[in-house]
Amino acid sequence: MPDVLQNLSEEMAGLTEQIGASVVRVEARRRLPASGVLWEKGVIVTSNHVVERDEDIHVGLPNGSTVSATLIGRDPSSDVAVLRAEADLPVPHWAEPETIRVGHLVLALGRPSERIMATLGVVSAIEKGDKLPAGMQIDHFLQTDVVMYPGFSGGALLSAGGRVLGINTSAMRGISLTIPTSTLRRVVETLLAHGKIRRGYLGVGAQAAKLSSSVAQKAGQDHGLLVVSVESESPAEQGGLFMGDVLLTFEDTPLRSPEDLIRALRGDYVGKAAALKIVRGGEVHTLSVTIGERPAR
Amino acid sequence: MVSALRARKQMAMSVFEQLNDRLGSLAAEARRSLVRVSSGRGWQQGSGSGTIWHSDGLIITNAHVIGRGGLRVALHDGRDLAARVIAADESLDLAALQVEAVDLPTVQLGNSKQLHAGAWVFAMGFPYGVEGGSTGGVVIGSGADLPEMPSNGREWIALSLHLRPGHSGGMLLNSDGKLVGVNTLITGPDVGFAIPTHIVKRFLKDRIGVMEAPSTAPPQRESVVIL
């Protein structure tokens, strides 16, 4: 009778083979190829940093064949790129990671060469996106201790139940990050609809500033963002912001550092009026500013 | 009766406890067939690991472990024996040693051609000289086309576990406790590589005419066969 270790081993190898049927090789950089996962029919998600070119992208399928792929779009802020390829593969069950807990066993799958490959680890932490360096925009992410074997970026993180919890990225040195399903859904849907991720644009240069105690008391926070420049004809200028104003909140989200403002300027504010609470001349005011769209760099 | 008792005991244990119980017995069983291989003297001394392949004293290890002459093999039962090299191949990084001993405990051979990505594996050796140092993990992949490895046709098992200096030549076991590889090298702290046992078999067949370890099952002297 097989014992518990044999059962565990069989299950892990079985899940690897089963879900590996939805994991592809992504050939879009000079060095070693990386991995990608089928999101829905014809749509593949992968890591943005492994898609070094916009054209001449190929996808290696589990049956050994290679098909060409086109880039639908990319989002450096979540390290996600979306490809389109004629790939008749099973769509895996994408799960929200709510059911996952710190300490759970997980498998990382990748396909840098012909065959599926796997590493095992545990969920180390479930983090909110504010722990990430500025510029990365993820609601939350999973941190694991799975080994990111060369070419594993863009591959799947599997739960013990065979659900795909997200795609793995080694974009941050020394840490295995998983971009969760919820972020992927937001990015993929936006990229499929618009081909790019829209970002809100205010048009100010700002730096963190400590508030004087009397202002801090009125504002209810210790720090704000001192406006050091206002771009001409920007939403900020049209909304009546001046150099020297101190930004306190954006739609009730406190602004204590420039990263807070970057995070707050989400794409869904584009074209909409947002309430900005500011300090001007020692008094707290509220302005309504119509948020613009950040021009492509 | 024994198995019924064992089954009842397992029923009362959590999965975690069952796993630990099984891993503990697997390691204890395999440890009997693991040997320390040392060579050289004084400041030139080096050591690695080896596995008893044949109960008559045939030991398999890495060629890079035996480089310094003055070979000795320390058995689990405390015996420290002189060993001689009967075959070595540096390109395969394999060596076969002979010690004067009989009835040595051997480990069963597993099928190294059917190692699936994601399957559990367990490595044992003398990492930094630590006796029977063990590390567990999974097979990342196997074959001759692995990233990080030169594409020269050599077959490897890529491992997600923590091999260290001194693990070289030691045993890689599958979840059945069967020998599937010889731990050989690492490309980083978290990724190791083992030579699959089917390559070892071919090496032994080509070099000394040994087809197979005789012990596909350990001798069961107490068992009575009723015909």
Interface residues (C-beta under 8 A of the other chain):
Chain A: M1 D3 V4 L5 Q6 L8 S9 E10 M12 A13 G14 L15 T16 E17 G20 L32 L107 L109 P112 S113 E114 R115 I116 M117 A118 T119 L120 V146 V147 Y149 P150 G151
Chain B: A7 Q10 V15 Q18 L19 R22 L23 L26 H116 A117 G118 A119 W120 G137 V138 V139 I140 G141 G143 D145 L146 P147 E148 A158 S160 N174 S175 D176 D190 V191
